[in-house]
Amino acid sequence: MPSTKNASVRRRPVYLDYAATTPVDPRVAHQMSRCLMFDGHFGNPASHNHAFGWEAEELVEEARTQLARLINADPREIVWTSGATESDNLAIKGIAENATRRHMITSAYEHKAVIDTFKYLESKGFEVTYLQPNRSGFVSPETVAAAIREDTLLVSIMHANNEIGVVNEVGAIGQICRENSVLMHTDAAQSAGKINLDVKTQCLDLVSISAHKIYGPKGIGALYVRREPPVPLDPCIHGGGHERGMRSGTLATHQIVGFGEAARICREEMTVESDRIGKLRERLWSHLKQVPGTSLNGDAVKRIPGILNVGFDRVDGETLLMAIDDIAVSSGSACTSATVEPSYVLRSIGVDERLAASSLRFTVGRFTTEDDVDYAARRVGEIIQVLQVDRV
């Protein structure tokens, strides 16, 4: 295991929970600050009769273009939302609102924002097929193809899983959907800005994206809605007809500008950053796998750079989390961290309940250092070995 110098003077926990949220990049914060005070661009983008509104609208549209470039979309296909959860709801409920076809397909390990929305639609008379991922963590295109029926309206399969980081072949799934005249939605909250996402070549109709996963502010997201041919999407929020009638509400200029700047940075630095983060993840795994009884959850290769989900045999997960109070990690999605049950994502890929309960998600990111990784690996290794002895 790696050695750590000056551990006793470490004042702040090591942050390895970038999949839950990321700190705002200073470059993003700087651009946002220009849109808050009277001497900046604080106006309402919908105020079309004076310069304050015009300036704000110009910045909003610039940010829309920046995000569109990140995913190879037309800026007119970007709809601002409050986050990926709202984007998922708008995509799924918006498609279902006036649909005549009543069958939908998703997977058993989607984010709760997707699963709970489909559960809601089931209460309204829709039929939903929940596909099981394989033991490596993939939902195969062949499995999706086999589930499509004549009355299938929508397929929603996440691009990268938020707990294990495995990347699905959404391009192949999108092509299958296109050939069968079925709409394709993907939750790309964990993948956008980290790996290639091209809405045109991957045949995607609806894509959910979140700013706070890519070093932008919380409280702002976006939904890509294909323009040609148009996707029939009904709004979930009414009142003013903003965002071409798809999402009403005053636009938060500072948050949108921050989202745009974050997207710009990701597009320009993705290759170099992904390589660096991937190497840090492998460095962490090379240390952790030396601990007896350690196993990797999900495929070892086809995953986004930062996420590492590790099972520790003969260890209680909650006890482990409490013991490593100087390292910020999680036992699953931040949206389900209040529960004590084993991760439904891990159970869906065949991890037994005992090991699923003792698994941790580590996520490295833009501001993670080699020292952070080495310190975390040493601390986790020491604690696990003590806990394993206690359970013998």
Secondary structure, DSSP 8 states (H G I E B T S, - for coil): ----TTGGG--S-EE-BTTT-----HHHHHHHHTTTSTTS--S-TT-TTSHHHHHHHHHHHHHHHHHHHHHT--GGGEEEESSHHHHHHHHHHHHHTT-S--EEEEETTS-HHHHHHHHHHHHTT-EEEEE---TTS---HHHHHHH--TTEEEEE--SB-TTT-BB--HHHHHHHHHHTT-EEEEE-TTTBTTB---TTTTT-SEEEEESTTTTS-TT-EEEEE-TTTT-----SS-SS-TGGGTS-S---HHHHHHHHHHHHHHHHHHHHHHHHHHHHHHHHHHHHTTSTTEEE-S-SSSB-SSEEEEEETT--HHHHHHH-TTEE-BSS-GGGTT--S--HHHHHTT--HHHHHTEEEEE--TT--HHHHHHHHHHHHHHHHHHHHHH-
